[in-house]
Amino acid sequence: MRRTLISFSAAALLLGASLGSFAQEVFTFSGDPFEGSDAPATPGRQVVGGEPSIAFSLPADVFSFEGSAFAFVTNINFANGPIGSIPAAGTNVAVLRTFDNDDDAGTPFNAGSAANLLAEQITTPGAGLFIYFNSGLDLPRLVYSSDLSDNTADLKILARMTNLTGVGGQEAMAQFTAENFAFAGPIPEPATLVLFGSGLALMAGLGRGKRRSKQKGD
């Protein structure tokens, strides 16, 4: 699958101005979340796992999304709270702080359970992202939904946050804000990257030439 996960501090420096605050680490997802899977062509809801395990630091770190599949993130309508407080209209990024859908601790609360709660609440059709707390794994997971308002929409688990476990992890979910999510724009074409690199090299060469000329004149 073409989705990539990148985590390095340099990306935070490049995105700092647009994110409005310094990010310690940026986790970037690109391409089609379902690439390599037959989920979109299979009737009914499909939940695609195989997600990486990450440590996500609140409030410094950022999830960044690029490519046409994540185009909705350019206009983030963020909500964080129990299911009853999630706005029905327009929400496309949600942190769900409801941890049980049936008041029975013995039944699992998984991605499908969380997605069903959101589908009952959200009325605006469209793709979206949500974070929920998985009861069996005892940690939060980041999920892409092809339609947050549809209880049959396919789901792709993008990441699990292994440092936010137990009751402390549940409480930490209140710290997620809209600034933890960003859209990085389209993926640059290879030719664009080559031109960008050539431009930087040319600028560096001109700078060295000016320094040599100045030294000769001294």
N, C-alpha and C positions, 0 to 999 in steps of 0.2 A: 504494500500500500504506500502511496506517495506522501502520506502525511509525515511531516518531520517534526521532531521535537529538538529544540536547540536551547541550551541554557548556558549563558556566559555573560559576565558583567559588562563587556564592551557594548553589547546591544543596548543595555540600559542607558549608557551615555548617549548613544545615537538617538534614542527615543525620548530622552529626558524632557526636551522642550515641549513635545506634543503631549506627553503624559501629565505634565504639570507638576511632577515631583520626581525625585531621584528614585530609581528602581534598583534594588540590589541584584535581582536576577530576572531575566525575561525568558519565558517559556513560549516558543513560537510554534504555532500549528499552521500548516500550509496544505494547499491542495484539497482534494475531495475527501471528506472523512470516511466515505464508504468505498473508496477505490480499492479494488482487490476483493471486494465482498459482493455477494449476490443479493444483499439485503434489499436494495431498492426494487429489484425485479421479483422478489418473493412476496406473495400475498400475506397480509397481516403484519403485525409488529415483529421486527427483528431487532435483537439487542446484540451489537457487535462489541466484544471485549478486546482482550489482548493489550490493554493500556499499560503505559509505563508507570512505575512508582517514582514519585518525586517528593522532595521536601519543599514545602511552600511556606515562605516566611511572610507573616502578616505584620504590619501593613505594607512592607517594602516591595514585594515581588509582583510581577505582572504576567498575565496570560495575554499573548499577542496572537492575532489571527490574520492570515493573509490569503488572498485568493477569492474567487467568485463565490464559493460556497459559504464564505463567512461575510459576505458583503453587508449583511444586516447590522454588523457590529459598528459600522460607521455612524450609526445613530443609536447609541446604547440607551435603552429604556430599562433601567436597573431597579431591582427590588430585592430586599433582604428582610425575611421575617417568616413567621408561621404562615401556613397556607391562607388563612383568612385575611391576612394583611397584604397579600400579593395583588396589585391592581389587575383587574380583569381585562382592561383595554391597554394594548400597546406593549406590555412587558415582553422583552425578548432576551433578557439576561436575569436569571433569578437565583438567589441563594435561599434554599428552602430550609427553614428551621422548624419544620414539623418532622419528628423522628419516628412516628408510628402512624400508620393509616387506618388501623382497625382496633386500637386500644388492646391489643394482644401482643405482649412482649415475646411470645413463643413463635409468632409467625415472622418471617423475614421481611425487612423493609429494604427493597432493592431499587434498582433504576426504574423498573417498570412501575412499581408502586408509587414512587415519587412522581414519575411522568403522568400517571393517572390522576393524582391529586392536582397537579398543575393544569392538566387538560380540563378538569372540572371547573377550575377557577378562571383560566385565561380564555377570553372570547375572541381575541384578534388572531386570525390565522397567520402562520409564518414560522420559519425556522428560528431556533433560539438555542441558548445555552443555559444549563442549570447545574448547580452544585447541591448535592444532597448527602446525607450521612447514612452509609450502608451499615445496617445493624449486624450482619454476619461478619463483615470485614472489620467493623469497628473503626471506620475512618470515612472521610469525605471523598467523593468522586466528582470529577468534572465531566459533564455529559453534553453532547450535541444532539439536538432533536430536530428532525426534519420539519416538525410542526408542533409547537408547544400546546396548541389548542386541540390537538387530535390524539385521542387515546389509542390509536392504532399506528401512530407515526413511528418510523424507525429511529433507533437510538444508537449512537456510537460513544462508547466510554473513551474519553480522551486522556484522563490521568487519574491516578489515585494519590492522595496526599498522606504519606505514611507517618508524618510527624504530628498529625492532628488526630490523635486517637483518644478514645474514652470520653468521659464527661468533659475533660478539658478541651478536647477537640470539638465537641458539640458547642461549647461555650465560645470557642474561638471563631466559629462561623459568623458570629455577629459582627466581627471586625472586617469582613469583606465589604468593599465599596466598589463603586463604578470605576474608580481609578485602578483597580486590579485587572481591568479588562481594556484592551486596546486593539484597534484595527491597523495593521501595518501597511495596508495598500496592496496592490497587485504584486505578484512575484516578478522581479526583473528578468527580462529575457537575457540569455547569455551574451548576446551581441551588445546589449546595453551595459552589462558589467564590464565587457572588454573596453568599450569606449570610455566608461568612467575611469577605469584603471589607466588608460592611455592619457586621459586628461590630467590625472594626478601626476603621472610621470613627467608630462610636459611642463607642468607648473613647477615641479621640483627641479627640473633641468634649468628652467629660466631663472629660478632663484639662485642656483649655484653659479650660473653665468654672471649674474649681477654682482654676487659677492666677489668673484674673481676679478671683475673689472674694477671694482672699488678698491681692492687690495693693490692692484697695479698702479692706480692713480695716487695712492698714499705715499 
